[in-house]
Amino acid sequence: MAPAQDLPDVLDAFCLRTNEDAGDDFSPQLAAMLQGQCMDWDELPPENDEGCIEYKWRLGPEHSRRRVARLATQMKFRLAEGSGTAFYLLGVRDSGFAEGLSAREHSEAVSVLMAAAGAADCILLLEALGRSSRSQKSRCCSVWRLEQRHAAVSKLSKNLHLCGSLADSWQRCRMEVEDPKDMMELFAFRCGQRTQ
C-alpha cells in the first residue's frame, strides 16, 4: 500500500474551474470590449443568472414602485457578485440578442434604472452606446456601470484636481463627503452660488 503522502487529494479536483465555468463568466470579455471601446453587440452570450452582468430588454413607465424596489434588490445582488461593480445592458434580451430600444423607450428604461439605482444607494455611469448589425437602425443598446454611491464619490474625490481659490478652500475644509449632494453644495457655496 502506498503511503498517504503519495496519493493526490481527489477532492481538490472538484475545486478546479471547468470549461463550463469559464464559458459562463462574460465579465472579462465585457471589460475588454469596454476598455477597448469596441462593444460587439452581435456576440453577446445568453444572460447568466449569476455574476455581475444583467440584461434588460425593456423597462417602461408602467413599472411600479414595487418593481423598482425589486430591481434595487437585484442590483445589490449583482454588485455583490461583481465585488462592488455591476453592468446593466439595456435593449438586450435574455438570449443575448441586442434588439435595441427606440430613443423614447431608451429614455424610459434609463429613468427606471436610475430610480432603482437611487433606491439601492448606487450610481449609474454610461459606458457604451450602440446597436447590433441585426437590429433596426433606429434602435440602440447601452451598457451602464453600477457602483455604490459612497465608493464612487470617494473615488471621485481622490481623483478630483482643484485649482486656484477653490483648491485652497478644499484644503482648509478637509471634510469627507458622505452624500454627493453635500459635495455639490460645497462646490456651489465656494463658487459663490447657493443651492436650495
Secondary structure, DSSP 8 states (H G I E B T S, - for coil): ---GGGS--GGGGGGS--HHHHHH--HHHHHHHHHTT---GGG-----SSSSEEEES---TT--HHHHHHHHHHHHHHHHHTTTEEEEEET--TTS----B-HHHHHHHHHHHHHHHHHTTEEEEEEEEE--TTS-TT-BEEEEEEEEHHHHHHHHHHH----HHHHHHHHHH----SSHHHHHHHHHHHTT----
